[in-house]
Amino acid sequence: MIAKICLHICLLMLFFSEVSSQGCGDLRVQLSTTNTNILERLKSKMRTNLPLQCLSDMREFIATQVILKEIQKSLEDNPVVAIHEIFQQIIGIFNQNLTETAWDENSMAAFQIELHQQIQHLGTCSNTEMENDIPSPRAQNVQLTRLRVKRYFQRIDNFLKEKQHSLCAWDVVQLEIKQCLLLVGRLTNWIPN
């Protein structure tokens, strides 16, 4: 009887470890699919062309922004951590005053739910990856990756606040978030199979 219980426990542990490893093992494919869905949802709510009155905001934003490509190379060292932080920061941006955007409540909820689910999944996979590396240089590198992403998004946040969350500011920011999601697609390729 005890042997049978032990066997069931072992089989359950094996099953759950297999399910758990599958969740992180197919991370690259899942991330690619989810990111495409999030990107398509964002594109569906963006205006197709930036209005002329918004061009000055766009120029001002670009002049104060660190170009995303400049930090891309440093993010490639920790793609899971970088993507996790990018998704968290996107949620932070979209938790702000959205009255000037074309987003309705249902669309925004679906967008945020998809991001939250991916953040939880990435958190699980990156925590598994980092369990043994707490006091290492790798852990410091992970923190630096998070800091770079946070600094980048702080500039976006500051821009929105300076422009008082205007429609033009949101148009510019959504274009920038689109670029971030395209970067997530590229970073996904750096995740080991």
N, C-alpha and C positions, 0 to 999 in steps of 0.2 A: 504494500500500500504506500509506504513512504517512498519507495523507489519510483512508483508510478507518479506520485505528486512531484518528486524532484524532476522526473522526466518531463512532465507538463510544464513546470516552471522553466526548465532549460529550453524547451521548445518555444515557449512564449518569449523568453529573453532573446532567443535567436530570431524569432519572427520580428520583434520590435526593433532589434538592432538592424535587421535587414531592411525593414521599412524606413527606419531612420537614415540608413546609409543611402538608400535609393533616393530619398528626398534631397540629400546634398549631392549625391552622385550624378543626378540628372539636372543639377543646378543650372548649368550652362544653357541647356535646351529650354528649361522652364523660364529662366530669366529672359531669354530671347523672345519667347512667346508673350510673356507678360509685358515686357517693355514695348513690344510692337502694339499690343492692345492699348497701353497707356498713351503711347505716342499718337495713335489713331484717334483716341478719345480727345486728346488735347487739340489735335489738328481740326477736328470737327467743330470745336468751339472757337477757333481763332478766325479772325477776318482773313480773307484771302489776300488782300492787299493792305499795306499800311497806309492810312490816309496821309495826305500831304502835310496836314497840320501836325502830324506826329513825327515827321522827319527830323525836326530839331531835337526832340526828345531822344530819338534814336542816336543821333550824332553825339549828343551829350552823354548818353549812357555808354556808348562804345568808347568814348574818350576817357571815361573814368573806370572802365572795366579792365581787369586783368583778362587777357584773352584766354579762353578756355583751353586752347591748345597748349598754352604755356604750362599749365599744371597737369595736362594729360599724361605726360611721361612719368611724372612722379606717382600718379595714381595707378599706373599699370603694375607697380610693384605689389599693390594690395587691392586687386580689383573688387573682391567681395566686400571689403571694408569700405572702399570708395563708393561703390554702388549703394550700399546700405546707407551711408551718410547722405549721398545725393538724394535718395528717396525721402529720407527724413526731412531734409531741408526743403524739398519741394512741398511736402505737406505743410511745413511751417509757413512757406510763402502763401500757399492757397488757404490757409486758415485766417488770412487777413480780410480786410474790407473788400468784398467782391461785388459791391453794388454796381460798379461801373463795367462789369464784365458781362459776357453773353452766357455765362453759366447759370443754369437753373439748378434748383436744389437736388433733384434726382441725378443729374449728370455729375454734379460735384461730389455727391455721396458715392456714386459708383467709382469715380476717379480716385477718391481718397480710400475707399475700401480696398481697391486693387493695390494701391500703394502700401497700405497698412499690412495686408496679407503678405506682400513681398518682403516688407521690412521684417516681419516676424520670422519668415522663412530664412532670410539672409542672416538675421541675428542668431538663429539656431546654428546655422552652418558656420558662421564666423566664430561663434563661441566655441564650437567643437574644434575648430582650427586653432584657436588661441589658448585652449586649456593649459597646454604645457609650456607656453611661451611668456608667461606673465612678467618675469623680471629680465627679459632678454632685450637685446637691441631690436629684435623684430617687433616687440611690443611698443618700443619707442617709435619705430617706423610707422606702425599702425596709428599711433596717436598723432604723428605728423601728417599722415594722410587725412585723418578726420579734421585736423586743424585747417589744412589747406582748403578743403571743401567748405568748411564753415566760414572761413574768411571770404571765399568767393561768393557765397550766398548772402553774407552780411552786406556786401556791396549792392546786391539786388534788392535786399530789404531796405537799405538806406535810400536807394533810388525811388522805390515806391513811396516811402514816407515823405521824401523831399517833394515829390510830385503829387502828394496828397491822394494817392491811389486813383489818379485820374484814368480815364479810358485809354488815353495815349500811353500812359505809363504801363498799364496792364497789357496793352498790345505789344509793347517793347519787351516786357518781362516774359510774356508767353512765347515770343520768338526765342528768347534766351533759354527758357525752360525746354523748348523744342531742341535746341542745340545740346542741352544737358542730356536729354534722353537719347539723342543720337550718339553722344559720347558713351552713355551706358551701353549702347549696342556694341560699340568698339571695345569697351572694357570687358564685356562679356566674353569676347574672343580670347582674353588673357587668362580666363579662369581655366585651370587644368581640368581635363576630362575625368 
